[in-house]
Amino acid sequence: MTASDAHWRDDLTLVGGLSTINRELALYVMGLLDVDAKRAEEPPAAEEASLGHRMVELGHAIQARAARRQPRLDPPPSP
C-alpha cells in the first residue's frame, strides 16, 4: 500500500466519521431542546462523554489531515 492509498483511506474514514457524528450531534441538540422544553429527560452523562470523546477524536483526525496537507498549502518561500 502506498502513502497515497493510506491517506485516501484515512480521508474516507474521516468523512464517514464526520457524517456519523453530524447525525449524532443533530439528535443530541434536538434532545437538549426537548429537555429544555420539559418533554424529555437529560441524556445519561456517559452518552454525553462518549459523544464528546468521538468529537475530540475526529478533531484530531482533521488536524492530522491538515498537517499532512500543510506542505502543499504553504506558498514557496520568497527569494
Summary of the structure (lengths in Angstrom):
residues: 79
radius of gyration: 18.3
end to end distance: 37.4
largest distance: 64.5
contacts: 158
relative contact order: 0.12
helix: 80%
strand: 0%
